Amino acid sequence: MATIPASNATGSVSIDNNQTYRGPFAIMTVLFFMWGFMTVFNDILIPRFKEAFTLDYYHAMFVQLAFFGAYFIGSLVYFIISAIAGDPIARIGYKNGVVVGLLIAATGSALFWPAATQLSYPLFLAGLFVVGLGFAMLQIAANPYVTILGPERTASSRLNLAQAFNSVGTTIGPLIGGYLIFQYFAKTGAHGADSVKVPYLAFCVVFLVLSAVFFCIHLPHVGEGKIEPGVGALKYPHVQLGALAIFMYVGGEVSIGSAIINYLGQPTVAGLSADEAAKYVAIYWGGLMIGRFMAAVELSEMQKAKKQLLLIVIPLLAYLLLWIAKSAPLDALHNGGNIFGLWAESFKANAPVFGKYLPFIGLCWLLFQFGKAQAGRTLTIFSLTVCALLVTAIIAGGPLAMWCVVAIGLFTSIGWSNTFSLALEGTGIYKSQVSSLLVMAILGGAVLPLAMGYIADSTKNLQLSFIVPLIAYAYVAFYGAIGHKIGRPSVSTTN
C-alpha cells in the first residue's frame, strides 16, 4: 500500500502502514463512541413519537427510515462523485472528512428545537435525515481509516476495538436517553415530543466542539498513491456480496433494537413499562460492547496465553460495568437522596437479572474458541447463533423469549466489523469507494424495520415479525462462510 505526502490543507503527516498508530486510533474512538451514543437514541424516539403523535408501528419506524435512509442517499452521492471526479477523501484527507461530517450532524441536531416547538413529526424526521447525512460522511471516513492504521491482517481486530467504544455509547445511551425523555423532562412539564428538545440541542453543541477539536489536531494523512475516477469498487464480487451483507446485518440489528422496548412490553413476554424496558435495551447494546472487546482480543496477534487471559478478564469487567450502569439511580439525581446508597441497593436488586445474563457471556466465550481467530469463520458461527435465538424468540414466550432477544447483542457484536473488514480486503486504491458502497448499504437499517413493522401491524403479532431479522442474519452467516471468498484478491490473512 502506497502513501501520499502530507499537505498543509489537511494538516496531516504521511503514514507508514507497517506500524500501528495508537495515538490517532485512540482519537478516532471518540467518534465511534459519539455516534453510537446518539444512534441508539432512535430506539427511545420510536416509542416516544409513537405515543406523542399517535402513530402505528409502521409510521413510527419512519424514524429509522429517515435516519438510515440518509446513510444511503449520502453514500450514493459520495459514490457518484468518486466515480465522476475521483475519491473526495483522497483529495481532502480523512481528517477533513470527519470535520465535514460533524458539522452536518450538528445542523441536523439543531433542527430538533424548531421541530419540538412546532410539534412537527415531519420536521423531526428532517432533522434525523440531516444527522444521518453527517454520520454517513463519518462512517465513510472513519471505518477505512481505522483499518488502514496498521497491517491489513489485523484490520478486523482494530475495527472491532473501535466499534467496542461505539458500543460503550450505545450501552450508556438508552439509560440516559430513557431517563431524560421518559422521566426527567416529563416531570419538569415537557411532555410528548417536546421532551427531546434539550438532549438534541446538547448533541449539537458536542458535535460543534468535536469538529473544532478535529480541525485543530494533526492526524496521519492516508491515501493509496493516486486519485482516479471510475467505479472500480464494483469489479470485486466479494465487495458486492459484502454490501448486501452489511444491508442485512444493519437491518437485522436495527430491527431488533427498534422493536425491543415494545417486545418486552408484550404481556406474553415480560409486560415491562417503556422506561424499564429501555434499561434492557442497554443490556442488548451492552452485549455488543462485550462481544466487540472480546473480538478485538481474539482477532489480534497477541500471544495465545495473554489472549486467553484477556478473553476472560475483559468480558467480566465489561459485564460488571454494564451491571453498574444499569443500576444507576438516575431518579436520585433529580429528586435528591443518598445516590451511592441507592446505587448499591439497585446493584444488589439487579443480581437476579445479571445472573441470567452471565451464561450467555460464557457461550460467547466458547464460540470465540470455535472461531479460531478467523474473521469469516467467527462471523458465520455468531450469525447462526443469532438465528437460533431469534427462532426461540418467535416461538417461545415469557422470560426465555425475553432473554433470547436481549442476549442477541452479544452475538451480533462482530457483524459490522468483520463484514466491513472482509469486504475491504484486497481493494487497494478503491478502499474509500468500497467504504461508500458499504455505508450505502446501511439503508438496511431503514428498510428492514419498516418490513418488520408492516408484518407486526398486519398480523397483530410483534413476535412473528422477528422473522425479518432472522432472514437477514441467515444471509450474514452465508457471507462469513462463503460469500467473502468469492472473487476476492489474495491477501495475507486466512479467513
C-alpha positions as CSV (number, residue, x, y, z in Angstrom):
1,M,0.0,0.0,0.0
2,A,1.5,3.3,-1.0
3,T,1.4,6.5,0.9
4,I,0.9,10.0,-0.3
5,P,2.6,13.2,1.0
6,A,1.1,15.3,3.7
7,S,-0.5,18.6,2.7
8,N,-1.0,21.8,4.6
9,A,-4.6,21.7,3.6
10,T,-5.2,18.6,5.6
11,G,-2.8,19.4,8.4
12,S,-1.5,15.8,8.4
13,V,1.6,13.8,8.2
14,S,2.3,10.8,5.9
15,I,1.8,7.3,7.3
16,D,3.8,4.0,7.2
17,N,1.3,1.1,7.0
18,N,3.8,-1.3,8.6
19,Q,3.1,0.1,12.0
20,T,0.0,0.6,14.1
21,Y,-0.8,4.2,15.0
22,R,-2.2,4.0,18.6
23,G,-2.5,7.8,19.1
24,P,-4.6,8.5,16.1
25,F,-6.5,5.4,16.6
26,A,-7.4,6.5,20.2
27,I,-8.6,9.8,18.9
28,M,-10.8,8.1,16.3
29,T,-12.5,6.0,19.1
30,V,-14.1,9.3,20.4
31,L,-16.1,9.4,17.1
32,F,-17.2,5.8,17.4
33,F,-18.4,6.4,20.9
34,M,-20.3,9.6,20.0
35,W,-22.3,8.2,17.0
36,G,-23.0,5.0,19.0
37,F,-24.4,7.1,21.8
38,M,-26.6,9.1,19.5
39,T,-27.7,6.4,17.1
40,V,-29.3,4.4,19.9
41,F,-31.4,7.4,20.9
42,N,-33.6,6.4,17.9
43,D,-34.8,3.4,19.9
44,I,-36.0,5.8,22.5
45,L,-37.6,8.2,19.9
46,I,-39.7,5.5,18.3
47,P,-41.9,4.7,21.4
48,R,-41.9,8.4,22.4
49,F,-43.1,9.6,18.9
50,K,-45.5,6.7,18.6
51,E,-47.2,7.9,21.8
52,A,-46.9,11.7,21.1
53,F,-48.1,11.6,17.5
54,T,-50.5,8.6,17.9
55,L,-48.7,6.5,15.3
56,D,-48.9,2.8,14.4
57,Y,-45.7,0.7,14.3
58,Y,-45.2,1.2,10.6
59,H,-45.2,5.0,10.7
60,A,-43.2,5.1,14.0
61,M,-40.5,3.2,12.1
62,F,-40.2,6.3,9.8
63,V,-37.6,7.4,12.4
64,Q,-35.3,4.7,11.2
65,L,-36.3,5.3,7.5
66,A,-35.2,9.0,7.8
67,F,-32.0,8.3,9.7
68,F,-30.7,5.3,7.8
69,G,-32.2,6.4,4.5
70,A,-29.9,9.4,4.8
71,Y,-26.9,7.0,5.0
72,F,-28.0,5.6,1.6
73,I,-28.5,9.0,0.0
74,G,-25.3,10.5,1.4
75,S,-23.2,7.4,0.4
76,L,-24.8,7.3,-3.0
77,V,-23.9,10.9,-3.7
78,Y,-20.4,10.2,-2.4
79,F,-20.1,7.2,-4.7
80,I,-21.3,9.2,-7.8
81,I,-18.8,12.0,-7.1
82,S,-16.0,9.5,-6.7
83,A,-17.0,7.7,-9.9
84,I,-17.0,11.0,-11.9
85,A,-14.2,13.1,-10.3
86,G,-12.3,10.7,-8.1
87,D,-12.4,9.9,-4.4
88,P,-13.2,13.1,-2.4
89,I,-11.5,11.8,0.8
90,A,-8.3,11.2,-1.2
91,R,-8.4,14.9,-2.0
92,I,-9.4,16.4,1.3
93,G,-8.0,13.8,3.7
94,Y,-9.7,11.7,6.3
95,K,-9.5,14.4,9.0
96,N,-11.4,17.0,7.0
97,G,-13.9,14.3,6.0
98,V,-14.6,13.8,9.7
99,V,-14.9,17.6,10.3
100,V,-17.5,17.9,7.5
101,G,-19.5,15.0,8.9
102,L,-19.6,16.5,12.4
103,L,-20.8,19.9,11.1
104,I,-23.6,18.3,9.1
105,A,-24.6,16.2,12.2
106,A,-24.7,19.4,14.3
107,T,-27.0,21.1,11.9
108,G,-29.4,18.1,12.0
109,S,-29.4,18.1,15.8
110,A,-30.2,21.8,15.9
111,L,-33.4,21.2,13.8
112,F,-34.9,19.3,16.7
113,W,-35.5,22.6,18.5
114,P,-37.9,24.1,16.0
115,A,-39.4,20.6,15.4
116,A,-40.3,20.3,19.1
117,T,-41.5,23.9,19.3
118,Q,-43.9,23.2,16.4
119,L,-44.7,19.6,17.4
120,S,-43.9,18.6,13.8
121,Y,-43.2,14.9,13.2
122,P,-42.0,15.6,9.6
123,L,-39.6,18.2,10.8
124,F,-38.2,15.8,13.4
125,L,-37.7,13.3,10.5
126,A,-35.9,16.0,8.5
127,G,-33.6,16.6,11.4
128,L,-32.8,12.9,11.7
129,F,-32.2,12.8,7.9
130,V,-29.6,15.6,8.2
131,V,-27.9,13.9,11.2
132,G,-27.8,10.7,9.1
133,L,-26.1,12.5,6.3
134,G,-23.4,13.7,8.7
135,F,-23.0,10.2,10.1
136,A,-22.7,8.8,6.6
137,M,-19.7,11.0,6.0
138,L,-18.2,10.0,9.3
139,Q,-18.7,6.3,8.6
140,I,-17.1,6.6,5.1
141,A,-14.1,8.4,6.5
142,A,-13.6,6.6,9.9
143,N,-14.1,2.9,9.1
144,P,-11.5,2.6,6.4
145,Y,-9.2,4.9,8.3
146,V,-9.2,2.6,11.3
147,T,-8.5,-0.4,9.1
148,I,-5.6,1.4,7.4
149,L,-3.9,2.5,10.7
150,G,-1.9,-0.7,10.8
151,P,-1.4,-4.0,8.9
152,E,-4.4,-5.4,6.9
153,R,-4.2,-8.8,8.6
154,T,-5.3,-7.2,11.9
155,A,-7.8,-4.8,10.5
156,S,-10.8,-6.8,11.9
157,S,-9.2,-6.5,15.4
158,R,-8.8,-2.7,15.2
159,L,-12.3,-2.2,13.8
160,N,-13.8,-4.4,16.5
161,L,-12.0,-2.4,19.1
162,A,-13.2,0.9,17.7
163,Q,-16.7,-0.5,17.4
164,A,-16.4,-1.6,21.1
165,F,-16.2,2.1,22.1
166,N,-19.1,2.7,19.8
167,S,-21.0,0.1,21.9
168,V,-20.0,1.9,25.1
169,G,-22.0,4.8,23.7
170,T,-24.9,2.5,22.8
171,T,-24.8,1.0,26.3
172,I,-25.0,4.3,28.1
173,G,-27.3,6.0,25.6
174,P,-30.6,4.1,26.4
175,L,-30.0,4.6,30.2
176,I,-29.5,8.3,29.8
177,G,-32.0,8.7,26.9
178,G,-34.7,6.7,28.6
179,Y,-34.3,8.7,31.8
180,L,-34.2,12.1,30.1
181,I,-37.0,11.5,27.6
182,F,-39.4,9.3,29.6
183,Q,-38.8,10.7,33.1
184,Y,-36.8,13.9,33.7
185,F,-38.3,16.2,31.1
186,A,-41.8,14.7,31.6
187,K,-41.6,15.5,35.3
188,T,-40.5,19.1,34.6
189,G,-43.5,19.7,32.4
190,A,-42.2,18.9,29.0
191,H,-44.4,16.2,27.6
192,G,-44.5,14.2,24.4
193,A,-42.2,15.2,21.6
194,D,-41.1,18.3,23.5
195,S,-39.1,16.1,25.8
196,V,-36.4,15.5,23.1
197,K,-35.6,19.2,22.6
198,V,-32.8,19.7,25.2
199,P,-31.0,16.4,24.6
200,Y,-30.6,17.1,20.9
201,L,-29.5,20.7,21.5
202,A,-26.8,19.2,23.7
203,F,-25.8,16.9,20.8
204,C,-25.5,19.9,18.5
205,V,-23.1,21.6,20.9
206,V,-21.0,18.5,21.3
207,F,-20.7,18.0,17.6
208,L,-19.6,21.6,17.1
209,V,-16.9,21.2,19.8
210,L,-15.7,17.9,18.3
211,S,-15.5,19.5,14.9
212,A,-13.3,22.2,16.3
213,V,-11.1,19.7,18.0
214,F,-10.6,17.5,14.9
215,F,-9.9,20.6,12.8
216,C,-7.1,21.6,15.1
217,I,-5.4,18.3,15.8
218,H,-2.9,16.5,13.5
219,L,-3.7,13.1,12.1
220,P,-1.8,10.9,9.6
221,H,-2.9,11.5,6.0
222,V,-3.6,8.2,4.3
223,G,-4.0,7.5,0.6
224,E,-3.3,5.0,-2.0
225,G,-0.9,7.0,-4.2
226,K,-3.4,8.3,-6.8
227,I,-6.9,9.7,-7.3
228,E,-8.8,8.3,-10.2
229,P,-12.5,8.4,-11.4
230,G,-14.5,5.2,-12.2
231,V,-16.4,2.5,-10.4
232,G,-13.5,0.1,-9.7
233,A,-15.0,-0.9,-6.4
234,L,-17.8,-2.8,-8.3
235,K,-15.3,-5.1,-10.0
236,Y,-14.9,-7.2,-6.8
237,P,-17.7,-9.8,-6.3
238,H,-16.8,-10.1,-2.6
239,V,-17.5,-6.4,-2.3
240,Q,-20.9,-6.6,-3.9
241,L,-21.9,-9.5,-1.7
242,G,-20.4,-7.7,1.3
243,A,-22.6,-4.7,0.6
244,L,-25.7,-6.9,0.8
245,A,-24.3,-8.5,4.0
246,I,-24.0,-5.0,5.5
247,F,-27.5,-4.2,4.4
248,M,-28.8,-7.4,6.1
249,Y,-26.7,-7.0,9.2
250,V,-27.6,-3.4,9.9
251,G,-31.2,-4.0,9.0
252,G,-31.4,-7.0,11.3
253,E,-29.7,-5.3,14.2
254,V,-31.7,-2.1,13.9
255,S,-35.0,-4.0,13.6
256,I,-34.4,-5.8,16.8
257,G,-33.3,-2.6,18.6
258,S,-36.2,-0.7,17.3
259,A,-38.8,-3.3,18.5
260,I,-37.2,-4.4,21.7
261,I,-39.0,-1.9,24.0
262,N,-42.4,-2.8,22.6
263,Y,-41.4,-6.5,22.5
264,L,-40.5,-6.6,26.2
265,G,-43.8,-4.7,26.9
266,Q,-45.8,-7.6,25.4
267,P,-47.9,-9.4,28.2
268,T,-46.8,-12.7,26.8
269,V,-43.1,-11.8,27.1
270,A,-42.3,-9.6,30.1
271,G,-45.0,-6.9,30.4
272,L,-42.4,-4.2,31.1
273,S,-43.1,-0.4,31.1
274,A,-41.3,1.7,28.5
275,D,-38.8,3.2,30.9
276,E,-38.0,-0.2,32.5
277,A,-37.7,-1.9,29.1
278,A,-35.3,0.9,28.0
279,K,-32.9,-0.4,30.6
280,Y,-32.9,-3.8,28.9
281,V,-32.1,-2.1,25.7
282,A,-28.9,-1.0,27.4
283,I,-28.2,-4.7,28.1
284,Y,-28.8,-5.5,24.5
285,W,-26.4,-2.8,23.2
286,G,-24.1,-3.6,26.1
287,G,-23.7,-7.1,24.7
288,L,-22.3,-5.6,21.5
289,M,-19.7,-3.8,23.7
290,I,-18.7,-7.0,25.4
291,G,-18.5,-9.0,22.2
292,R,-16.5,-6.4,20.4
293,F,-13.9,-6.0,23.1
294,M,-13.6,-9.8,23.1
295,A,-13.3,-9.8,19.3
296,A,-10.6,-7.2,19.3
297,V,-8.5,-9.5,21.5
298,E,-9.4,-12.8,19.7
299,L,-8.6,-11.4,16.2
300,S,-5.4,-9.7,17.3
301,E,-1.8,-11.1,17.0
302,M,-1.0,-11.1,20.7
303,Q,0.4,-14.2,22.4
304,K,-2.0,-17.0,23.0
305,A,-1.7,-17.1,26.8
306,K,-2.2,-13.4,27.1
307,K,-5.1,-13.6,24.6
308,Q,-6.9,-16.3,26.7
309,L,-6.4,-14.4,29.9
310,L,-7.9,-11.2,28.4
311,L,-10.8,-13.1,26.9
312,I,-11.8,-13.9,30.4
313,V,-10.9,-10.7,32.2
314,I,-12.3,-8.2,29.6
315,P,-15.9,-9.6,29.3
316,L,-16.1,-9.9,33.1
317,L,-15.1,-6.3,33.6
318,A,-17.4,-5.1,30.8
319,Y,-20.2,-7.2,32.4
320,L,-19.6,-5.5,35.7
321,L,-19.6,-2.1,34.0
322,L,-22.9,-2.9,32.4
323,W,-24.4,-4.1,35.7
324,I,-23.2,-0.9,37.4
325,A,-24.6,1.3,34.6
326,K,-28.0,-0.4,34.6
327,S,-28.2,0.0,38.4
328,A,-27.6,3.8,38.3
329,P,-30.3,5.6,40.4
330,L,-31.0,8.3,37.9
331,D,-34.1,9.4,39.7
332,A,-31.9,10.4,42.7
333,L,-30.1,12.9,40.5
334,H,-33.3,14.8,40.1
335,N,-35.1,14.1,43.4
336,G,-32.1,14.1,45.7
337,G,-31.2,11.5,48.2
338,N,-28.3,9.2,49.0
339,I,-27.1,8.4,45.5
340,F,-24.4,5.9,46.4
341,G,-26.6,4.1,48.9
342,L,-29.4,3.8,46.3
343,W,-26.9,2.7,43.7
344,A,-25.7,-0.1,46.0
345,E,-29.3,-1.2,46.7
346,S,-30.1,-1.2,43.0
347,F,-26.9,-3.1,42.2
348,K,-28.0,-5.9,44.6
349,A,-31.5,-5.9,43.3
350,N,-30.3,-6.5,39.8
351,A,-28.3,-9.6,40.8
352,P,-31.0,-12.0,39.6
353,V,-31.2,-10.2,36.3
354,F,-27.5,-10.3,35.6
355,G,-27.3,-13.9,36.9
356,K,-29.5,-14.9,34.0
357,Y,-27.3,-12.9,31.5
358,L,-24.0,-14.5,32.6
359,P,-24.5,-17.9,30.9
360,F,-24.8,-16.1,27.6
361,I,-21.4,-14.5,28.1
362,G,-20.0,-17.9,28.8
363,L,-21.5,-19.1,25.5
364,C,-20.0,-16.1,23.7
365,W,-16.5,-17.0,25.1
366,L,-17.0,-20.6,23.9
367,L,-18.0,-19.5,20.4
368,F,-14.9,-17.4,20.1
369,Q,-12.8,-20.6,20.7
370,F,-14.6,-22.3,17.9
371,G,-14.0,-19.2,15.7
372,K,-10.2,-19.8,15.9
373,A,-9.3,-16.1,15.4
374,Q,-10.6,-16.2,11.8
375,A,-12.9,-13.3,10.9
376,G,-15.1,-15.2,8.4
377,R,-15.5,-18.3,10.5
378,T,-16.3,-16.3,13.6
379,L,-18.9,-14.3,11.6
380,T,-20.6,-17.4,10.5
381,I,-20.8,-19.0,13.9
382,F,-22.1,-15.9,15.6
383,S,-24.7,-15.2,13.0
384,L,-26.1,-18.7,13.1
385,T,-26.3,-18.3,16.9
386,V,-28.4,-15.1,16.4
387,C,-30.6,-17.1,14.1
388,A,-31.2,-19.7,16.8
389,L,-32.0,-17.1,19.4
390,L,-34.5,-15.4,17.0
391,V,-36.3,-18.7,16.3
392,T,-36.7,-19.1,20.1
393,A,-37.9,-15.5,20.4
394,I,-40.6,-16.1,17.8
395,I,-42.0,-19.4,19.0
396,A,-41.5,-19.0,22.8
397,G,-42.8,-16.6,25.4
398,G,-42.0,-15.4,28.9
399,P,-38.5,-15.0,30.3
400,L,-37.0,-17.4,27.8
401,A,-38.1,-15.2,24.8
402,M,-37.1,-12.1,26.7
403,W,-33.6,-13.2,27.4
404,C,-33.0,-14.6,23.9
405,V,-33.7,-11.2,22.4
406,V,-31.7,-9.3,25.0
407,A,-28.7,-11.6,24.6
408,I,-28.6,-11.2,20.8
409,G,-26.4,-8.1,21.3
410,L,-23.5,-10.4,22.4
411,F,-23.6,-12.4,19.2
412,T,-24.4,-9.7,16.7
413,S,-21.5,-7.7,18.1
414,I,-18.9,-8.7,15.5
415,G,-21.1,-8.5,12.4
416,W,-20.3,-4.9,11.3
417,S,-16.5,-5.1,11.9
418,N,-15.9,-8.5,10.5
419,T,-18.1,-8.0,7.4
420,F,-16.7,-4.5,6.7
421,S,-13.0,-5.6,7.0
422,L,-13.6,-8.7,4.9
423,A,-15.2,-6.6,2.2
424,L,-12.4,-4.1,2.2
425,E,-9.6,-6.7,1.8
426,G,-7.6,-6.5,-1.3
427,T,-9.4,-3.5,-2.8
428,G,-6.3,-1.2,-2.9
429,I,-6.9,2.3,-4.2
430,Y,-10.6,1.8,-4.0
431,K,-10.9,1.4,-0.3
432,S,-12.8,4.7,0.3
433,Q,-15.1,4.0,-2.7
434,V,-15.8,0.5,-1.3
435,S,-16.4,2.1,2.1
436,S,-19.0,4.4,0.5
437,L,-20.8,1.3,-1.0
438,L,-20.8,-0.5,2.3
439,V,-22.1,2.6,4.2
440,M,-24.7,3.0,1.4
441,A,-25.9,-0.5,2.4
442,I,-26.8,0.9,5.9
443,L,-30.0,1.5,4.1
444,G,-31.0,-1.9,5.5
445,G,-31.5,-0.1,8.8
446,A,-34.3,1.9,7.1
447,V,-35.9,-0.8,5.0
448,L,-36.0,-3.9,7.3
449,P,-37.6,-2.2,10.3
450,L,-40.3,-1.0,8.0
451,A,-40.9,-4.6,6.8
452,M,-40.9,-5.7,10.4
453,G,-43.4,-3.0,11.4
454,Y,-45.6,-3.9,8.5
455,I,-45.7,-7.6,9.5
456,A,-46.4,-6.7,13.1
457,D,-49.3,-4.4,12.1
458,S,-50.7,-6.9,9.5
459,T,-50.6,-10.0,11.7
460,K,-51.1,-8.2,15.1
461,N,-48.2,-10.3,16.2
462,L,-44.9,-8.5,17.1
463,Q,-43.1,-11.8,17.8
464,L,-43.8,-13.1,14.4
465,S,-42.3,-10.0,12.8
466,F,-38.9,-11.1,14.1
467,I,-38.7,-13.4,11.0
468,V,-37.3,-10.3,9.2
469,P,-34.0,-10.2,11.2
470,L,-33.9,-14.0,11.1
471,I,-33.7,-14.0,7.3
472,A,-31.1,-11.1,7.5
473,Y,-28.7,-12.9,9.8
474,A,-29.0,-16.1,7.8
475,Y,-27.5,-14.2,4.8
476,V,-24.8,-12.7,7.0
477,A,-23.8,-16.3,8.0
478,F,-23.6,-17.2,4.4
479,Y,-21.2,-14.3,3.7
480,G,-19.0,-15.3,6.6
481,A,-18.8,-18.9,5.3
482,I,-18.6,-18.5,1.6
483,G,-19.5,-15.0,0.2
484,H,-16.4,-13.1,1.3
485,K,-14.2,-15.6,-0.6
486,I,-15.9,-15.2,-4.0
487,G,-13.7,-13.3,-6.4
488,R,-11.6,-11.8,-3.6
489,P,-7.9,-11.0,-4.5
490,S,-5.3,-13.0,-2.5
491,V,-4.5,-11.4,0.9
492,S,-2.2,-12.3,3.7
493,T,-4.8,-13.4,6.2
494,T,-6.8,-16.6,6.4
495,N,-10.5,-16.4,7.0
